[in-house]
C-alpha cells in the first residue's frame, strides 16, 4: 500500500511538473514571437521615417 501511494504521489507531482513546463514553454514561445514582431515593426517604421525625411529634405 505504501509503495502504491508513493508511486501515485510521484505520478501526480511529475504530471504537474510536465504541465507547468509545457505552459512555460508556450509562454516563452509567445513572448519571443511577440518581441520579434515588435522589433520588425519598429525597424520598419524607423527605415520608413528616414526615407520620408530624406525625400522631404531633397526637394
N, CA, C and O atoms as a Tinker XYZ file with bonds, in Angstrom:
   236  protein
     1  N      0.831000   -1.206000    0.000000    73     2
     2  CA     0.000000    0.000000    0.000000    64     1     3
     3  C      0.873000    1.266000    0.000000    63     2     4     5
     4  O      0.590000    2.222000   -0.722000    81     3
     5  N      1.926000    1.262000    0.810000    73     3     6
     6  CA     2.797000    2.436000    0.884000    64     5     7
     7  C      3.481000    2.690000   -0.454000    63     6     8     9
     8  O      3.604000    3.838000   -0.883000    81     7
     9  N      3.928000    1.617000   -1.118000    73     7    10
    10  CA     4.594000    1.789000   -2.416000    64     9    11
    11  C      3.623000    2.342000   -3.451000    63    10    12    13
    12  O      4.002000    3.167000   -4.282000    81    11
    13  N      2.368000    1.892000   -3.403000    73    11    14
    14  CA     1.378000    2.382000   -4.353000    64    13    15
    15  C      1.109000    3.871000   -4.112000    63    14    16    17
    16  O      0.973000    4.636000   -5.067000    81    15
    17  N      1.032000    4.279000   -2.860000    73    15    18
    18  CA     0.823000    5.696000   -2.523000    64    17    19
    19  C      2.006000    6.526000   -3.005000    63    18    20    21
    20  O      1.823000    7.608000   -3.565000    81    19
    21  N      3.225000    6.018000   -2.787000    73    19    22
    22  CA     4.418000    6.741000   -3.250000    64    21    23
    23  C      4.410000    6.871000   -4.767000    63    22    24    25
    24  O      4.735000    7.928000   -5.309000    81    23
    25  N      4.036000    5.789000   -5.452000    73    23    26
    26  CA     4.011000    5.818000   -6.911000    64    25    27
    27  C      2.955000    6.811000   -7.409000    63    26    28    29
    28  O      3.218000    7.585000   -8.330000    81    27
    29  N      1.781000    6.792000   -6.813000    73    27    30
    30  CA     0.717000    7.722000   -7.193000    64    29    31
    31  C      1.148000    9.159000   -6.933000    63    30    32    33
    32  O      0.908000   10.044000   -7.755000    81    31
    33  N      1.777000    9.385000   -5.801000    73    31    34
    34  CA     2.259000   10.717000   -5.442000    64    33    35
    35  C      3.278000   11.209000   -6.469000    63    34    36    37
    36  O      3.226000   12.358000   -6.908000    81    35
    37  N      4.208000   10.322000   -6.848000    73    35    38
    38  CA     5.235000   10.682000   -7.825000    64    37    39
    39  C      4.605000   11.005000   -9.176000    63    38    40    41
    40  O      4.980000   11.984000   -9.820000    81    39
    41  N      3.653000   10.185000   -9.603000    73    39    42
    42  CA     2.994000   10.419000  -10.888000    64    41    43
    43  C      2.255000   11.756000  -10.872000    63    42    44    45
    44  O      2.301000   12.500000  -11.851000    81    43
    45  N      1.585000   12.060000   -9.785000    73    43    46
    46  CA     0.858000   13.326000   -9.675000    64    45    47
    47  C      1.824000   14.511000   -9.746000    63    46    48    49
    48  O      1.582000   15.478000  -10.469000    81    47
    49  N      2.921000   14.424000   -8.986000    73    47    50
    50  CA     3.926000   15.504000   -8.992000    64    49    51
    51  C      4.520000   15.657000  -10.389000    63    50    52    53
    52  O      4.658000   16.773000  -10.889000    81    51
    53  N      4.872000   14.534000  -11.018000    73    51    54
    54  CA     5.511000   14.570000  -12.332000    64    53    55
    55  C      4.566000   15.147000  -13.386000    63    54    56    57
    56  O      4.994000   15.933000  -14.231000    81    55
    57  N      3.288000   14.767000  -13.347000    73    55    58
    58  CA     2.345000   15.293000  -14.339000    64    57    59
    59  C      2.133000   16.796000  -14.139000    63    58    60    61
    60  O      2.001000   17.531000  -15.117000    81    59
    61  N      2.100000   17.260000  -12.892000    73    59    62
    62  CA     2.010000   18.705000  -12.631000    64    61    63
    63  C      3.238000   19.424000  -13.164000    63    62    64    65
    64  O      3.136000   20.505000  -13.744000    81    63
    65  N      4.404000   18.812000  -12.961000    73    63    66
    66  CA     5.659000   19.384000  -13.447000    64    65    67
    67  C      5.632000   19.489000  -14.971000    63    66    68    69
    68  O      5.988000   20.524000  -15.534000    81    67
    69  N      5.206000   18.405000  -15.638000    73    67    70
    70  CA     5.128000   18.419000  -17.101000    64    69    71
    71  C      4.177000   19.506000  -17.594000    63    70    72    73
    72  O      4.481000   20.205000  -18.561000    81    71
    73  N      3.041000   19.650000  -16.943000    73    71    74
    74  CA     2.061000   20.660000  -17.336000    64    73    75
    75  C      2.661000   22.058000  -17.181000    63    74    76    77
    76  O      2.511000   22.904000  -18.062000    81    75
    77  N      3.342000   22.295000  -16.054000    73    75    78
    78  CA     3.947000   23.613000  -15.818000    64    77    79
    79  C      5.026000   23.917000  -16.843000    63    78    80    81
    80  O      5.138000   25.046000  -17.320000    81    79
    81  N      5.827000   22.901000  -17.185000    73    79    82
    82  CA     6.893000   23.110000  -18.167000    64    81    83
    83  C      6.291000   23.430000  -19.532000    63    82    84    85
    84  O      6.776000   24.321000  -20.229000    81    83
    85  N      5.243000   22.713000  -19.916000    73    83    86
    86  CA     4.639000   22.984000  -21.226000    64    85    87
    87  C      3.999000   24.373000  -21.249000    63    86    88    89
    88  O      4.060000   25.058000  -22.269000    81    87
    89  N      3.389000   24.797000  -20.142000    73    87    90
    90  CA     2.817000   26.147000  -20.083000    64    89    91
    91  C      3.913000   27.200000  -20.163000    63    90    92    93
    92  O      3.757000   28.216000  -20.839000    81    91
    93  N      5.022000   26.955000  -19.471000    73    91    94
    94  CA     6.146000   27.884000  -19.516000    64    93    95
    95  C      6.715000   27.960000  -20.928000    63    94    96    97
    96  O      7.021000   29.045000  -21.423000    81    95
    97  N      6.855000   26.808000  -21.573000    73    95    98
    98  CA     7.375000   26.753000  -22.934000    64    97    99
    99  C      6.471000   27.545000  -23.879000    63    98   100   101
   100  O      6.959000   28.307000  -24.713000    81    99
   101  N      5.167000   27.367000  -23.751000    73    99   102
   102  CA     4.206000   28.091000  -24.585000    64   101   103
   103  C      4.317000   29.594000  -24.341000    63   102   104   105
   104  O      4.285000   30.381000  -25.287000    81   103
   105  N      4.447000   29.992000  -23.081000    73   103   106
   106  CA     4.556000   31.418000  -22.748000    64   105   107
   107  C      5.827000   32.022000  -23.335000    63   106   108   109
   108  O      5.814000   33.153000  -23.821000    81   107
   109  N      6.925000   31.266000  -23.289000    73   107   110
   110  CA     8.188000   31.760000  -23.861000    64   109   111
   111  C      8.064000   31.898000  -25.371000    63   110   112   113
   112  O      8.520000   32.887000  -25.944000    81   111
   113  N      7.445000   30.906000  -26.022000    73   111   114
   114  CA     7.264000   30.992000  -27.475000    64   113   115
   115  C      6.443000   32.220000  -27.858000    63   114   116   117
   116  O      6.786000   32.924000  -28.807000    81   115
   117  N      5.378000   32.474000  -27.135000    73   115   118
   118  CA     4.529000   33.636000  -27.421000    64   117   119
   119  C      5.316000   34.924000  -27.214000    63   118   120   121
   120  O      5.225000   35.853000  -28.017000    81   119
   121  N      6.088000   34.974000  -26.134000    73   119   122
   122  CA     6.875000   36.167000  -25.824000    64   121   123
   123  C      7.913000   36.431000  -26.908000    63   122   124   125
   124  O      8.078000   37.568000  -27.351000    81   123
   125  N      8.612000   35.380000  -27.333000    73   123   126
   126  CA     9.655000   35.540000  -28.351000    64   125   127
   127  C      9.039000   35.993000  -29.665000    63   126   128   129
   128  O      9.559000   36.903000  -30.310000    81   127
   129  N      7.934000   35.366000  -30.070000    73   127   130
   130  CA     7.320000   35.762000  -31.343000    64   129   131
   131  C      6.786000   37.186000  -31.263000    63   130   132   133
   132  O      6.877000   37.932000  -32.238000    81   131
   133  N      6.232000   37.574000  -30.122000    73   131   134
   134  CA     5.735000   38.941000  -29.956000    64   133   135
   135  C      6.884000   39.935000  -30.031000    63   134   136   137
   136  O      6.761000   40.974000  -30.680000    81   135
   137  N      8.003000   39.630000  -29.372000    73   135   138
   138  CA     9.164000   40.524000  -29.418000    64   137   139
   139  C      9.706000   40.638000  -30.835000    63   138   140   141
   140  O     10.113000   41.718000  -31.264000    81   139
   141  N      9.712000   39.517000  -31.564000    73   139   142
   142  CA    10.215000   39.530000  -32.934000    64   141   143
   143  C      9.333000   40.421000  -33.812000    63   142   144   145
   144  O      9.837000   41.233000  -34.588000    81   143
   145  N      8.026000   40.263000  -33.682000    73   143   146
   146  CA     7.094000   41.077000  -34.469000    64   145   147
   147  C      7.260000   42.548000  -34.113000    63   146   148   149
   148  O      7.283000   43.402000  -34.999000    81   147
   149  N      7.375000   42.848000  -32.826000    73   147   150
   150  CA     7.529000   44.242000  -32.397000    64   149   151
   151  C      8.824000   44.830000  -32.939000    63   150   152   153
   152  O      8.842000   45.974000  -33.393000    81   151
   153  N      9.917000   44.052000  -32.895000    73   151   154
   154  CA    11.197000   44.545000  -33.397000    64   153   155
   155  C     11.106000   44.809000  -34.897000    63   154   156   157
   156  O     11.581000   45.838000  -35.380000    81   155
   157  N     10.494000   43.878000  -35.637000    73   155   158
   158  CA    10.333000   44.065000  -37.080000    64   157   159
   159  C      9.528000   45.333000  -37.366000    63   158   160   161
   160  O      9.892000   46.123000  -38.237000    81   159
   161  N      8.457000   45.518000  -36.645000    73   159   162
   162  CA     7.593000   46.687000  -36.850000    64   161   163
   163  C      8.362000   47.969000  -36.539000    63   162   164   165
   164  O      8.262000   48.958000  -37.265000    81   163
   165  N      9.134000   47.937000  -35.443000    73   163   166
   166  CA     9.897000   49.115000  -35.027000    64   165   167
   167  C     10.952000   49.460000  -36.078000    63   166   168   169
   168  O     11.105000   50.625000  -36.445000    81   167
   169  N     11.690000   48.436000  -36.570000    73   167   170
   170  CA    12.732000   48.684000  -37.562000    64   169   171
   171  C     12.130000   49.195000  -38.862000    63   170   172   173
   172  O     12.680000   50.100000  -39.490000    81   171
   173  N     11.008000   48.623000  -39.266000    73   171   174
   174  CA    10.353000   49.070000  -40.495000    64   173   175
   175  C      9.917000   50.522000  -40.366000    63   174   176   177
   176  O     10.092000   51.306000  -41.298000    81   175
   177  N      9.358000   50.883000  -39.234000    73   175   178
   178  CA     8.927000   52.267000  -39.006000    64   177   179
   179  C     10.123000   53.209000  -39.055000    63   178   180   181
   180  O     10.040000   54.291000  -39.638000    81   179
   181  N     11.235000   52.804000  -38.447000    73   179   182
   182  CA    12.432000   53.642000  -38.429000    64   181   183
   183  C     12.960000   53.860000  -39.849000    63   182   184   185
   184  O     13.311000   54.981000  -40.218000    81   183
   185  N     13.015000   52.784000  -40.644000    73   183   186
   186  CA    13.506000   52.889000  -42.022000    64   185   187
   187  C     12.586000   53.789000  -42.842000    63   186   188   189
   188  O     13.054000   54.652000  -43.585000    81   187
   189  N     11.287000   53.586000  -42.708000    73   187   190
   190  CA    10.331000   54.416000  -43.453000    64   189   191
   191  C     10.428000   55.879000  -43.045000    63   190   192   193
   192  O     10.316000   56.763000  -43.894000    81   191
   193  N     10.634000   56.146000  -41.767000    73   191   194
   194  CA    10.764000   57.522000  -41.290000    64   193   195
   195  C     11.987000   58.180000  -41.920000    63   194   196   197
   196  O     11.920000   59.326000  -42.364000    81   195
   197  N     13.110000   57.450000  -41.959000    73   195   198
   198  CA    14.329000   58.011000  -42.568000    64   197   199
   199  C     14.135000   58.265000  -44.058000    63   198   200   201
   200  O     14.553000   59.299000  -44.579000    81   199
   201  N     13.496000   57.314000  -44.742000    73   199   202
   202  CA    13.249000   57.501000  -46.180000    64   201   203
   203  C     12.387000   58.736000  -46.422000    63   202   204   205
   204  O     12.684000   59.541000  -47.304000    81   203
   205  N     11.336000   58.884000  -45.649000    73   203   206
   206  CA    10.454000   60.039000  -45.816000    64   205   207
   207  C     11.183000   61.339000  -45.498000    63   206   208   209
   208  O     10.972000   62.350000  -46.168000    81   207
   209  N     12.038000   61.318000  -44.481000    73   207   210
   210  CA    12.793000   62.521000  -44.111000    64   209   211
   211  C     13.746000   62.907000  -45.237000    63   210   212   213
   212  O     13.868000   64.087000  -45.568000    81   211
   213  N     14.423000   61.921000  -45.830000    73   211   214
   214  CA    15.337000   62.210000  -46.944000    64   213   215
   215  C     14.563000   62.749000  -48.141000    63   214   216   217
   216  O     15.016000   63.673000  -48.817000    81   215
   217  N     13.412000   62.177000  -48.396000    73   215   218
   218  CA    12.599000   62.592000  -49.533000    64   217   219
   219  C     12.150000   64.047000  -49.368000    63   218   220   221
   220  O     12.129000   64.803000  -50.340000    81   219
   221  N     11.797000   64.436000  -48.156000    73   219   222
   222  CA    11.315000   65.805000  -47.919000    64   221   223
   223  C     12.454000   66.821000  -47.937000    63   222   224   225
   224  O     12.252000   67.958000  -48.363000    81   223
   225  N     13.643000   66.436000  -47.486000    73   223   226
   226  CA    14.759000   67.390000  -47.474000    64   225   227
   227  C     15.389000   67.523000  -48.853000    63   226   228   229
   228  O     16.003000   68.548000  -49.149000    81   227
   229  N     15.250000   66.506000  -49.706000    73   227   230
   230  CA    15.859000   66.551000  -51.036000    64   229   231
   231  C     15.118000   67.510000  -51.962000    63   230   232   233
   232  O     15.718000   68.041000  -52.897000    81   231
   233  N     13.855000   67.738000  -51.730000    73   231   234
   234  CA    13.090000   68.603000  -52.653000    64   233   235
   235  C     13.103000   70.045000  -52.238000    63   234   236
   236  O     12.507000   70.886000  -52.912000    81   235
